[in-house]
Amino acid sequence: MLTTEELRNYVYGEIRMRLGEVTCGSLFFCEGTDNSAEGTYIFNKNGEYHIIFTEKGKIRSDIVTDEKREVLWNAVQVLSANIIMNFAICNREKGKDFRRALFSREKEIFSLFGNDFEKRKILEIEETLKRNPYNDI
């Protein structure tokens, strides 16, 4: 089990190795509570990793795990969001669902972190598309 600081070094090391330098403005490696600034808080407490999402002065979710890969997954979700959105905006095709470019870039980014991340992201996208299929014009 990694300390919060070791976890921070692990996450940033993995992300920088695969994505280079990214903005980490809403990702914090410290304990988050109600009334914390909006963002994602990652920390080790009582031998468990916590991934807390805060919004509007409230904790919206607290994921507890003992897997550092699960922590990395959540950090990649947060840190890649702007990269993915910017790509989708710049590469959308007229008459095509905006999510086509978005999901394509998401799969590319998550595949950089290994087969487990790629497969998980593909399943997540497939589930989304079952509920809300592409809406091309």
Phi and psi in degrees as a GROMACS rama.xvg file:
@    title "Ramachandran Plot"
@    xaxis  label "Phi"
@    yaxis  label "Psi"
@TYPE xy
-85.412  148.17  LEU-2
-71.3165  169.916  THR-3
-58.2873  -43.0466  THR-4
-66.5282  -42.0535  GLU-5
-64.3828  -38.1395  GLU-6
-63.8894  -42.4828  LEU-7
-58.7565  -47.5803  ARG-8
-63.5656  -39.3645  ASN-9
-62.8061  -51.1238  TYR-10
-61.9077  -51.2863  VAL-11
-64.1554  -36.5108  TYR-12
-61.9729  -46.5291  GLY-13
-64.1589  -42.9772  GLU-14
-68.9903  -45.1724  ILE-15
-64.3075  -36.3545  ARG-16
-62.9501  -34.1884  MET-17
-102.279  -32.6309  ARG-18
-115.126  -7.51597  LEU-19
79.4181  -157.474  GLY-20
-77.0984  127.919  GLU-21
-128.655  155.298  VAL-22
-74.3152  131.608  THR-23
-118.979  35.8672  CYS-24
-61.79  -29.1199  GLY-25
-113.801  19.1833  SER-26
-117.121  121.028  LEU-27
-124.794  135.554  PHE-28
-103.768  74.1267  PHE-29
-162.892  170.089  CYS-30
-73.2534  130.674  GLU-31
-104.542  149.697  GLY-32
-140.061  173.924  THR-33
-54.9199  145.34  ASP-34
76.0848  2.87193  ASN-35
-72.8934  158.725  SER-36
-59.0427  148.911  ALA-37
-59.2826  138.224  GLU-38
154.75  -166.305  GLY-39
-113.448  128.546  THR-40
-114.754  127.037  TYR-41
-122.329  129.377  ILE-42
-161.468  161.839  PHE-43
-101.719  127.001  ASN-44
-141.202  125.603  LYS-45
54.259  40.3737  ASN-46
74.5822  18.8578  GLY-47
-133.876  146.383  GLU-48
-87.5195  133.861  TYR-49
-114.909  136.677  HIS-50
-123.874  102.726  ILE-51
-106.844  131.994  ILE-52
-107.212  122.886  PHE-53
-113.12  145.038  THR-54
-154.072  134.011  GLU-55
51.3024  43.6065  LYS-56
76.0877  12.3587  GLY-57
-132.821  147.759  LYS-58
-76.121  120.79  ILE-59
-94.0991  -28.3882  ARG-60
-157.988  152.611  SER-61
-135.899  99.8194  ASP-62
-87.3526  128.653  ILE-63
-117.061  129.475  VAL-64
-149.942  163.217  THR-65
-113.437  10.155  ASP-66
-103.783  118.562  GLU-67
-68.1981  -25.1157  LYS-68
-66.9479  -33.3106  ARG-69
-66.736  -38.5245  GLU-70
-63.1219  -45.7098  VAL-71
-60.6104  -42.7139  LEU-72
-54.1098  -49.7155  TRP-73
-66.3267  -37.5939  ASN-74
-65.5746  -41.092  ALA-75
-63.4733  -39.8073  VAL-76
-56.1082  -45.6581  GLN-77
-70.723  -49.1386  VAL-78
-75.7594  -23.1541  LEU-79
-91.0582  -9.71919  SER-80
-55.1745  -46.6873  ALA-81
-68.6949  -38.7751  ASN-82
-60.4241  -47.6703  ILE-83
-65.6704  -45.3311  ILE-84
-64.5956  -43.8531  MET-85
-61.7183  -41.0914  ASN-86
-61.3807  -47.0518  PHE-87
-62.7032  -40.3269  ALA-88
-64.7299  -43.1934  ILE-89
-77.6146  -16.2235  CYS-90
-122.105  18.5829  ASN-91
-72.7543  149.437  ARG-92
-110.629  137.195  GLU-93
-57.7166  131.827  LYS-94
83.719  -5.07055  GLY-95
-107.353  146.131  LYS-96
-57.0615  130.282  ASP-97
-53.2185  -33.6927  PHE-98
-68.7397  -15.8494  ARG-99
-59.751  -50.2427  ARG-100
-68.3034  -39.5864  ALA-101
-61.1388  -52.0164  LEU-102
-65.7387  -35.4089  PHE-103
-60.8581  -47.2586  SER-104
-67.6259  -38.1783  ARG-105
-58.3106  -47.3758  GLU-106
-60.4907  -42.6087  LYS-107
-58.9995  -48.8538  GLU-108
-65.016  -47.8383  ILE-109
-67.3281  -28.4074  PHE-110
-66.208  -24.3612  SER-111
-63.7569  -20.2212  LEU-112
-98.1361  4.80346  PHE-113
120.657  164.92  GLY-114
-60.2123  -37.0238  ASN-115
-62.4484  -40.489  ASP-116
-69.4781  -42.7144  PHE-117
-60.9323  -48.8616  GLU-118
-62.7303  -41.7881  LYS-119
-63.5152  -41.6483  ARG-120
-67.6586  -40.6959  LYS-121
-60.7167  -44.4506  ILE-122
-62.7551  -40.7766  LEU-123
-61.6371  -44.4999  GLU-124
-66.3987  -42.4368  ILE-125
-60.0543  -41.358  GLU-126
-63.8155  -41.6465  GLU-127
-60.6648  -44.3637  THR-128
-71.7653  -25.4066  LEU-129
-65.8429  -41.9032  LYS-130
-76.2755  -36.9779  ARG-131
-139.035  85.0058  ASN-132
-62.011  162.87  PRO-133
-55.5139  146.177  TYR-134
-124.621  76.0735  ASN-135
-80.7377  149.131  ASP-136
